[in-house]
Amino acid sequence: MLSARDATRSQGAEYAGSYALFERAGRHLAGGVSTAFRLSERPVPLFVREATGAYLVDVDGRRYVDYTCGFGPVILGHGRAEVATAVAAAAERLQQVGAQHKGEGELAELLCAIVPAFELVRFSLTGSEAIHAAIRLARAATGRPLIVKFHGHYHGWFDEVLTASTLDGRFVPASAGQLPEALAAVVPCAWNNVEAIDQVFAQSGDRIAAVIMEPIPCNHGVIYPTPGFLQHVRKLTESAGALLIFDEVITGFRLGLAGAQGFTGTTPDLAVVAKAMANGFPISAFGGRREIMELVATNSVMHAGTFNGNGISVAAALATIQVLQAGAPGVYDRMGELGGRLARELCSIAASHGHRLVAQGPGPVFWTWFLEEGEVTSYDDHLRADSERYARFAELMLLGGVRVIGSGRWYLTAAHDQEAIDHTLAVADRAFGQLR
């Protein structure tokens, strides 16, 4: 591990503070970070001093336009006043009471009025927890064991959904310590492949509890469903007596108030929302048809959690959604326009430097890849991209004052504006020029 002195010598003084704190953290914090996703940032996991609007300032005083956005939760911008005020009030009066409070019911009512699939909901803290609860619920409601999961779709880090794909299309554990039998009831399927999903149902339809999907995958490339694919899966599940689960941990409240359900016009039996619903505070929700969710209401299906529905998270979610409601649809239109412009011009600037960059996504979230040819309509297409070149590009962008996720995903917030986009494109022009 590099010391602060090594950092100063190898990087100038740009990241000396982050190197020093990373080294110090690593003495007692495993890996120096609290989540695996931060460990891959180059040249060092960034240590941030403050975040406001669309900008971060690191511990060395360097300012960045932020497209990481907390890995997706920040939708209004960092430090949004309405959210901060609501959270401060909750922290003073309702931090963790271990009892019901008015806000829980108000937030549940609001979600059921906005999210098409929701007739009843329950709250958790993270997307992984809520996904786990939805899968348990689907198995209880159908009395069946199998869950169909698509290659390249990410549904959290719990054992029964954390998968790696083999060349012959099987799922295997993605982590040491993960038992192979944890995946015994998870059936792999290719995304956007009608023949593949038909074959899965032909072979195992009477044992399938649910099909789970990111309706617009965002974790491993933003890969739109091909026309008619969601509707086809919806009909298959209905015919077979299986449930359809939408993982909207990313797309919920990021694509619009109705998320990917509104974007695609398809309503699942169960859905999960998280990240953007509270502008960076920890909360998630799963919900769906009343007759299914009654199994949770009666405690036939166990769902619990000490911090579920806590005052701070609920206050943040209520404030965030109310701001989004007041600004819709314009706030989403604006993010879409800015994101669309950014994606298009990144590709154009890259081409002017001899790089082929492909961009795809609805604007508030999109993905960019370095590809020699073709487009991205499948997980296999995503895997063809030059990920090492992209990681070098992300490092050059950071040096220029723009923080992006090193895998290719970009997030925008309501706080991003034309000035931020202009600066980003100017930095990208230099970065593409330096990229080899």
N, C-alpha and C positions, 0 to 999 in steps of 0.2 A: 504494500500500500504506500502511495506517495505521501511524503510529508509536506507541510506548508512550504518549506524551503525548496523542495523539489518542484512543487507547483509553480512557485515564483520563477524558477529557472526555466521550466519547460513551457509555461503558458504566459509569461510575463507576470504581471500582478493581477490579471483579470479574475482568476478564481481562487486566489490564495486563501481567502476566508472560508470558502466552501470546502476546499481540501483540508484545511485545519480542523473544521468542525466534523467533517466526515471521518477523519482519522480518530478524533476524540470519541465520536459516537460509536465507532466500531469496537472500542474497548469493552463496551457493556451492552450495546444494542446489536443484535445479531445481524451481521452484514452492513451495519451502519444505517439501515433503513427499516421502516415498519411495514413495507409491502414490496413484494418482488418487482412490481412494475417500475419502481423508481431506480432500481439498481443498475439498469442498462444505460442511463443517461450519460452522454459523453460531453466533456472529458471527465466529469465527476457529477454525482447526484447534487443538484443545485440546492443550496440552503437559502431560503427566502426570508427577508426581513419584514416586508410588508407587501400587501396586495390591495390595489384600489382600481375599480372599474375594469378596464381591459389590460391593466399593466401590473407587473411584478417588479420589485426591487430586491436584489439579492444582498447578502451580508457584506459584499464588497462595494455596494452602492451602485451597481450596474442596473439599468432599467430595461425591461423587456416588454414587448407586446406579447401577450400570453394567449396561445392557442391550445394549451394543455387544459386549462379551465378546470383544474382539480381532477383531471381524467373524466370529465363529463358533467359533474354536478352543477357547476357554476353556469347559470343561464342568464341571469340579470346583470352580471358583473360582480367583481369582488367588492365586498363591503357595502352592498346596496342598503341605503338608509332605512327603508321600510322594514327590511328583514332584520337588520341590526337592532332597530328599536324594539321590534316584537320579541326578539330573543333576549334582549337585556331585561325586559319586563318579566318574561317567563323565568329567567334565571333568578330574579329577585323573589318571585312569588310561587313558582310552580316547577322548580327544577326537577325533583324526583320525589313524588309524594306517595307512590305505591298505591294509588287509588284513582278512580275515574275523575276526569275533569271535563268541563264544558267543551274545550277545544277539540277533544277526540271525536265527539259526535258531530261537531260542525265540520271538521275535516272529512269525516266519512260521508256526510251529506254532500259536500262539495265534490268529492271524487265520484260519487255515484251519479251526480248530475252531469259530469263532464265526460267520464270515460265510458264508452259505449258498452263494454262487457260487464261493468260493475253494477250489481244489484245489492250485494253485501260485500264488505271488505274487512280485512284485518291488517294491523300494522306490525311491521318488524323494523329492524335497524338497517339491514344491508340487503342488497339484491340476492346474494347467495342464500341467505336465510329464507327469504320469501319464495325463491324458486324451490328450495327444499320442501317448504310447506305445500306449495301448489302440487308438486309431484306426489307427495304423500296423500294429499286430498284426492287427486285423480285416481290413484290406486284404490282408495277406499270407496269412492263413488262408483267405480266400475267393477270392483272385485277382480281386477286383472293385474298382472305383474309388469308387462312390458312398456317401456318408454321409447319412442322413436326420436332419435336426435340426428341432426344433419351435420355432416362434416364441415368443420370451420366455424360452427356456431358455439359461442361460449356462454355457459349458464352458471358461472361461479366456480369456486375452487373446492367445493365439497366432493367427496370421493365418488359418488354415484353419477356425477355429470362431468367430472374433469377428465377429458379424454385426449389422447393422441391418436392419430390415424396412421395405419400402416399402408404400404404401397398396394396391398391387395384389398384395401377398404375396410379392414377390421378396426375396432376400437381397442386400445390398450391403455393401461395407466399412464398418466402424464407426470407422475411424481413418485419419487422414492417413498416407500411407506404406504402406498395406496394398494390395497389388495385387488388382484385381478377379478376376484369374484364380486367385487363391488359393482363391476360393469356387466355382470352376467345378464341383467335384465334390461340393458340398454341396447337398442337395435340401431346400427348405423345406416344412414341413407345419404345419397348425394343430393345437394341443393339444386333446385331448378330442373330436376330430372323426373318427369312424369312417369316414365317406365320404371324407374327405380322405386318410387314410392308405391306404385301399383303392385310391384312384385312383393314388397314388404307386406302389404295388406293381404295379398293373395296367399302368402305363406303363413302369416301369423295374425290375421285380422281379429280373430276371436280371442286373442290373448293380449291385445294392445290396449293399455289403459289410456294412453295419451300420445299425441305428437306434440313435442315442444319445439319452438323455433323462435329465432329473432325474425320477426316478419319483414324487416329490412335489416339484414345483418350489418353490424358496424364494428364488431370486435376484430375480425380478420378480413378487412376490406369491406367497404360499403358496397354490397352486391344486391342490387334490386331483384325482387322476384320477377321472373319472366311473366308476361301477360297470361293471366288465367291460372297460374300455378297455385296461388293461395286459395283461390276458389275451388280448384280441383282437390286440394288437401282438405278443405273444409267439407266438401261433399263426401269424401272418403271416410272421414272420421264420423260424420253423422250416420252414414250407411252402416258402418261397422259397430256403432255404439261406443266409440272411443271419444275422448275429449281432445280439444285443440287448446293448447296453452301458448299464449304469446308472451315472450320475454321482452318486455319493453323497458328494461332497466335503463337503457340508453335513450331509446326513441320516445319514451313517455315524457310529455311536456317539453321535449326538445324540438320535435317536428311540428307541434301544434298542441292545442289543449287536449285534443283527442288522440294525440300521438300517431303511431303507425296505423292504428285502427281507422282513424279519420282519413289518413293519407291514402290507404289502400282500399277503404270501403269494406273491409272484412272484419267481422266480429268473432272472437274466439269464445270458448266456454269459460276459460280462466285467463287472467292476465296478471302480470307483475309490473309495477312501476317503481322507480327509485330515483337515483341520481338527481335529475333536474327539478324534481318536485319540491326541493327545499333549498335550492341555491347553495349547496355545499354542506348543509347540515345532515347528519345521518338519520335517514328514515326510508322505509320502503313499505309497499302495500301489495297484498295480493287479494284478488277478489274475482267474482264472477256471478254465474246464475244463482239465484236464491236457493233453489232446491239442492244445489251442490254445496254451497257455503253453509247451509244449515247443519251439515256434519261437523263443521267447526263450531258453530254457535251452540250446539248441544254437547260439545266436548267429546263426541264420538271420534273425531280426529283431533289429536293433541296438537295444540299450538300454544306456545308460551314464550316468555322472555321478560326478564326483569325490567329492561329499559323500553319495552314496546309502548308506543304512545306517550313517551315522556313529554313534559311540558315544553322543553326547549325545541325539540325536533318538530313537534306539532305546530308550535307558534311560527317557526321558520317556514314550514310547508304552507300554512294558511296565508302568511304574508306573501310568499313567492307566487302562489297560484292566483291570489287576488290581484297582484301587480300584473301578471300575465293576462288575466281576464280583462282588466281595464285597458290594456294595450293591444289586445287581439282584435282583428287579425294583423294589424299594422306592424306590431313588434316582430312577428314571425316573417311577414313579407320582407321587412327590412333586413333581418338576418339572412334570409334566403337570397336577397339581391346582393348583399355584400359578400356572402360566401360564394355565390355563383361567379361574381366578378373576380374574386381572388383566385378561385380554381381555374377559370379560363385563362387569366393572364399569367398565372404560374406556368401553365402548359406552354403558352406562347413564348414567354421569356426563356424557358428551358430549351425550346426548339431553336431559339436564336443562338444558343451556345452549343448546339449539337447534341442535346439530350432529348430523349423521347419520354416525356412525362404524361401519364394518363391520370385524369382526375374524375371522380364520380361521387355523387352524393347530393342531398337536397339543399345544402347551404349551411344550416346551423351545425351540421356535422357532414364532413366529406373525407375522402381518402385520396391520397396520391401515390402512384407507383412509378418506378422506372421500369419500363417494359420495352423490349426490342421490337415487338410486334403484337398485334391483336389488342383486344379489349378484355375486360374482366366481367365474366358472367358466372363464374364458378370458383370454388375454393382452389381447384387446381390452377386456374388462371392466376389467382392471388399468389400462389406459391412460386410462380414463374418469375416474379418481380425480383429486381436486384436490391435485396434488403441491406446489404453492406454499403452500397453506394448511397442509399437513402440515409443510413445512419451517419455517414460522413457529411451529407447535406445538412442534416439536422444540427450537427455540431458546428458547422459554418454559420448557420442561421443564428444559433445561440451566441456565437462570438460577435455577430452583427447587431444583437439586441432584439432577437425574435425567438421566443421559446416555442418549439413544436414537439410533438411526440415523435420519438425516433423510429417508430414502426410505419408511420404514414397517415395516421388519423389526425384530423384538424377539428377543433371545436370553436364556434363563435358564441358571443354573448350579445345581449342587448346593449352593452356598453361599447362594443366595437363600432368604429366610425370610419369614414373615408380616409381620415388622416392616418389611422392605424393601418388601414389597408395599403395606402400609398407607401408608408414607411416599410411595411413588410415586403412589398414588391421591389422596392429599391434594394433592400438587403438581399432578397432572393436573386436579383440580377448579379450582384457581386458574388454570391455563393455559387451560382451555376457557373459563373466564369472561372471560379477557382477550383471547381470540382473536377476531379480526374478519376 
